[in-house]
Amino acid sequence: MEQVDAGGSTTTVAASTSEESGLYPIARVRKLLFRQMLVGIKDGRFFLGSFHCIDKQGNIILQDTVEYRSIRRSSPSPTEQRCLGMILIPASCRTSCHVDCSIEEQLSLIQLKE
């Protein structure tokens, strides 16, 4: 944004703080793009996939997703899995969300919160 003073010269004014604070969450989400994400939903299922995007409402899209659900009947494997591809997980159904990253990256994300 430019501002003209009485002498006719122009000066550049920094963007408002509301615009700057709007960029902070975007930068955090960009760091998560294409990371492995594990999302739990209310019915007990978990989805493991590559984080693709999130919208303003908090709905998450994962790609190359595998669904994991517990089997109530006796079986050698306590969980069942199936490949789903690209899915949308509504924010209203989500109970947990974990991102796979190194300890250094976790520390950098923590420092972003402060």
Backbone as JSON, one array per atom type, in Angstrom:
{
  "sequence": "MEQVDAGGSTTTVAASTSEESGLYPIARVRKLLFRQMLVGIKDGRFFLGSFHCIDKQGNIILQDTVEYRSIRRSSPSPTEQRCLGMILIPASCRTSCHVDCSIEEQLSLIQLKE",
  "N": [[0.85, -1.16, 0.0], [0.56, 2.22, -0.81], [1.26, 5.53, 0.31], [0.57, 8.93, 0.02], [2.21, 11.87, 0.88], [1.9, 15.34, 2.05], [3.86, 16.73, 0.68], [4.0, 15.5, -1.76], [5.56, 13.28, -2.15], [5.87, 9.68, -2.21], [5.35, 7.01, 0.07], [5.96, 3.71, 1.16], [3.72, 1.67, 2.85], [3.5, -0.75, 5.34], [1.72, -3.9, 5.19], [-1.47, -4.44, 6.73], [-1.93, -5.62, 10.13], [-3.86, -7.59, 10.33], [-3.85, -8.83, 7.83], [-1.26, -9.89, 7.84], [-1.41, -11.68, 10.0], [-3.15, -13.45, 8.89], [-1.59, -14.82, 7.09], [0.02, -16.45, 8.62], [-1.27, -18.97, 9.54], [-1.48, -20.17, 7.02], [1.16, -20.57, 6.23], [1.88, -22.48, 8.11], [0.23, -24.64, 7.38], [1.18, -25.17, 4.83], [3.63, -26.34, 5.42], [2.82, -28.85, 6.11], [1.94, -30.09, 3.83], [1.66, -32.9, 1.72], [2.64, -34.67, 3.59], [2.67, -37.68, 5.56], [-0.33, -38.43, 7.16], [-2.27, -39.27, 9.95], [-5.56, -39.77, 10.63], [-8.14, -39.86, 12.93], [-11.55, -40.88, 13.35], [-14.96, -40.44, 14.6], [-16.32, -42.94, 14.69], [-14.39, -44.8, 15.29], [-12.66, -45.6, 13.31], [-9.55, -45.25, 11.48], [-7.63, -43.23, 9.27], [-4.95, -43.32, 7.09], [-2.96, -41.36, 5.19], [-1.64, -39.26, 2.54], [-1.36, -35.88, 3.2], [-3.36, -33.59, 1.54], [-5.01, -31.26, 1.28], [-6.76, -28.65, 3.15], [-9.83, -27.11, 4.04], [-11.61, -23.97, 4.76], [-13.5, -24.7, 6.64], [-12.34, -26.79, 7.94], [-12.33, -29.32, 6.89], [-10.6, -32.16, 5.75], [-8.57, -33.34, 3.1], [-7.21, -36.33, 2.07], [-4.81, -38.17, 0.2], [-4.04, -41.25, -1.54], [-4.93, -43.07, 0.44], [-5.29, -45.28, 3.22], [-7.61, -47.2, 4.96], [-8.13, -48.06, 8.32], [-9.66, -50.3, 10.49], [-11.03, -51.61, 13.52], [-11.59, -55.05, 14.22], [-14.26, -56.73, 15.51], [-14.77, -59.42, 15.91], [-13.11, -62.49, 16.83], [-9.85, -62.84, 15.67], [-6.7, -63.37, 13.95], [-5.49, -60.95, 13.29], [-6.02, -57.84, 14.74], [-6.97, -55.6, 13.42], [-8.49, -54.41, 10.39], [-7.75, -53.59, 7.04], [-8.12, -51.41, 4.2], [-7.59, -50.14, 0.9], [-8.25, -46.86, -0.19], [-7.77, -44.56, -1.75], [-8.27, -41.22, -2.75], [-9.75, -39.22, -0.27], [-12.28, -37.34, 1.53], [-12.42, -35.99, 4.7], [-14.74, -35.0, 6.92], [-14.73, -32.19, 9.14], [-16.42, -32.35, 11.3], [-16.52, -35.03, 11.94], [-14.0, -35.76, 12.75], [-11.69, -36.86, 15.2], [-9.04, -37.05, 15.99], [-5.73, -36.1, 14.88], [-2.72, -36.71, 13.41], [0.61, -36.02, 12.4], [3.24, -37.34, 10.48], [6.53, -36.76, 11.11], [9.97, -35.69, 11.48], [11.87, -35.32, 14.57], [13.17, -32.85, 14.66], [11.6, -31.37, 12.9], [9.19, -31.4, 14.28], [9.89, -29.86, 16.5], [10.34, -27.41, 15.21], [7.75, -26.81, 14.36], [6.53, -26.49, 16.82], [7.85, -24.2, 17.71], [6.78, -22.39, 15.94], [4.25, -21.96, 16.97], [4.59, -20.34, 19.2]],
  "CA": [[0.0, 0.0, 0.0], [1.34, 3.45, -0.86], [0.65, 6.67, 0.93], [1.15, 10.18, -0.51], [2.18, 12.92, 1.91], [1.59, 16.68, 1.57], [4.93, 17.16, -0.22], [3.87, 14.82, -3.03], [6.36, 12.05, -2.22], [5.13, 8.48, -1.81], [6.03, 6.09, 0.97], [5.32, 2.4, 1.22], [3.23, 1.33, 4.18], [3.41, -2.2, 5.52], [0.37, -4.45, 5.21], [-2.1, -4.4, 8.06], [-1.63, -6.8, 10.95], [-4.85, -8.65, 10.06], [-3.38, -9.57, 6.66], [-0.08, -10.65, 8.24], [-1.82, -12.8, 10.84], [-3.82, -14.39, 8.0], [-0.58, -15.62, 6.4], [0.65, -17.37, 9.57], [-1.82, -20.33, 9.42], [-1.2, -20.7, 5.68], [2.54, -21.06, 6.24], [1.89, -23.72, 8.9], [-0.4, -25.71, 6.6], [2.09, -25.51, 3.72], [4.66, -27.26, 5.94], [2.23, -30.17, 6.26], [1.56, -30.66, 2.53], [2.21, -34.17, 1.23], [3.15, -35.47, 4.7], [1.79, -38.76, 6.01], [-1.19, -37.96, 8.23], [-3.18, -40.27, 10.51], [-6.75, -39.07, 11.12], [-9.13, -40.7, 13.58], [-12.91, -40.35, 13.3], [-15.81, -40.79, 15.74], [-16.75, -44.35, 14.74], [-13.26, -45.64, 15.65], [-11.77, -45.87, 12.17], [-8.41, -44.36, 11.25], [-7.23, -43.11, 7.87], [-3.55, -42.93, 6.92], [-2.75, -40.94, 3.82], [-0.82, -38.08, 2.28], [-2.16, -34.66, 3.35], [-3.49, -32.89, 0.27], [-5.47, -29.89, 1.55], [-7.77, -28.4, 4.18], [-10.6, -25.91, 3.7], [-11.89, -23.06, 5.87], [-14.32, -25.39, 7.63], [-11.52, -27.79, 8.6], [-12.41, -30.61, 6.21], [-9.27, -32.56, 5.28], [-8.49, -34.28, 1.98], [-6.03, -37.17, 2.05], [-4.69, -38.98, -1.01], [-3.39, -42.55, -1.35], [-5.35, -43.35, 1.8], [-5.63, -46.62, 3.69], [-8.52, -47.17, 6.1], [-7.91, -49.1, 9.33], [-10.76, -50.41, 11.45], [-10.87, -52.76, 14.4], [-12.51, -56.15, 13.98], [-14.79, -57.15, 16.82], [-14.72, -60.88, 16.04], [-11.75, -62.99, 17.09], [-9.08, -62.98, 14.43], [-5.27, -63.18, 14.23], [-5.17, -59.53, 13.16], [-7.1, -57.08, 15.37], [-7.47, -54.55, 12.54], [-8.68, -54.71, 8.97], [-7.4, -52.42, 6.26], [-8.46, -51.39, 2.77], [-7.1, -48.97, 0.18], [-9.37, -46.02, -0.61], [-7.41, -43.51, -2.7], [-8.46, -39.86, -2.23], [-10.98, -39.11, 0.53], [-12.53, -36.13, 2.29], [-12.82, -36.27, 6.07], [-15.38, -33.8, 7.47], [-14.22, -31.74, 10.44], [-17.37, -32.76, 12.34], [-16.28, -36.44, 12.25], [-12.62, -35.96, 13.13], [-11.39, -36.85, 16.64], [-7.6, -36.87, 16.18], [-4.98, -35.85, 13.65], [-1.28, -36.8, 13.7], [1.45, -35.88, 11.22], [4.51, -38.04, 10.58], [7.68, -35.93, 10.78], [11.13, -35.9, 12.34], [11.88, -34.57, 15.82], [13.55, -31.47, 14.35], [10.44, -30.7, 12.31], [8.22, -31.2, 15.36], [10.35, -28.72, 17.27], [10.13, -26.18, 14.45], [6.32, -26.52, 14.39], [6.24, -25.98, 18.17], [8.36, -22.84, 17.77], [5.86, -21.54, 15.19], [3.09, -21.66, 17.8], [4.93, -19.32, 20.19]],
  "C": [[0.9, 1.23, 0.0], [0.55, 4.58, -0.25], [1.35, 7.91, 0.4], [1.06, 11.23, 0.58], [1.95, 14.28, 1.26], [2.63, 17.18, 0.58], [4.88, 16.48, -1.57], [4.7, 13.55, -3.14], [5.54, 10.87, -1.71], [6.0, 7.64, -0.87], [5.25, 4.78, 0.98], [4.95, 2.1, 2.66], [3.1, -0.17, 4.25], [1.96, -2.64, 5.54], [-0.17, -4.45, 6.63], [-1.82, -5.69, 8.81], [-2.64, -7.92, 10.71], [-4.44, -9.47, 8.84], [-2.18, -10.43, 7.03], [-0.47, -11.86, 9.09], [-2.56, -13.84, 10.02], [-2.83, -15.28, 7.27], [0.06, -16.66, 7.31], [0.06, -18.78, 9.49], [-1.53, -20.96, 8.06], [0.2, -21.26, 5.63], [2.64, -22.37, 7.01], [1.31, -24.88, 8.1], [0.5, -26.12, 5.44], [3.19, -26.46, 4.17], [4.14, -28.69, 6.05], [1.9, -30.84, 4.92], [2.36, -31.91, 2.19], [2.9, -35.0, 2.33], [2.16, -36.59, 4.99], [1.0, -38.27, 7.22], [-2.12, -39.09, 8.65], [-4.34, -39.52, 11.14], [-7.71, -40.08, 11.69], [-10.5, -40.06, 13.5], [-13.76, -40.98, 14.39], [-16.19, -42.26, 15.83], [-15.59, -45.32, 15.01], [-12.33, -45.99, 14.52], [-10.65, -44.84, 12.13], [-8.08, -44.38, 9.77], [-5.8, -42.6, 7.83], [-3.35, -42.6, 5.46], [-1.88, -39.71, 3.74], [-1.71, -36.84, 2.34], [-2.16, -33.88, 2.05], [-3.96, -31.45, 0.47], [-6.47, -29.87, 2.7], [-8.52, -27.14, 3.77], [-10.89, -25.08, 4.95], [-12.69, -23.72, 6.98], [-13.55, -26.46, 8.38], [-11.65, -29.18, 8.03], [-11.05, -30.92, 5.6], [-9.41, -33.52, 4.11], [-7.15, -34.99, 2.06], [-6.0, -37.93, 0.73], [-3.87, -40.23, -0.71], [-3.67, -43.07, 0.06], [-5.65, -44.82, 2.04], [-6.5, -46.47, 4.93], [-8.18, -48.33, 7.02], [-9.1, -49.11, 10.27], [-10.58, -51.68, 12.27], [-11.96, -53.78, 14.1], [-12.97, -56.66, 15.33], [-14.75, -58.67, 17.0], [-13.27, -61.32, 16.27], [-11.05, -63.29, 15.76], [-7.61, -62.8, 14.78], [-4.85, -61.72, 14.16], [-6.32, -58.71, 13.76], [-7.66, -55.95, 14.51], [-7.58, -55.05, 11.11], [-8.34, -53.45, 8.21], [-7.88, -52.57, 4.83], [-7.98, -50.08, 2.16], [-8.29, -48.18, -0.37], [-9.01, -45.0, -1.68], [-7.57, -42.15, -2.06], [-9.79, -39.77, -1.5], [-11.06, -37.74, 1.18], [-13.03, -36.54, 3.66], [-13.43, -34.99, 6.65], [-14.84, -33.47, 8.86], [-15.13, -32.23, 11.56], [-17.15, -34.21, 12.77], [-14.91, -36.69, 12.87], [-12.44, -35.9, 14.65], [-9.91, -36.64, 16.91], [-6.92, -36.7, 14.83], [-3.5, -35.82, 14.01], [-0.51, -36.75, 12.39], [2.78, -36.58, 11.47], [5.63, -37.09, 10.17], [8.8, -36.19, 11.79], [11.02, -35.04, 13.6], [12.23, -33.1, 15.56], [12.37, -30.7, 13.77], [9.36, -30.46, 13.36], [8.61, -30.0, 16.21], [10.14, -27.41, 16.52], [8.65, -25.82, 14.41], [5.91, -25.98, 15.76], [6.7, -24.52, 18.27], [7.46, -21.89, 16.99], [4.67, -21.13, 16.03], [3.36, -20.49, 18.74], [4.91, -17.93, 19.64]]
}
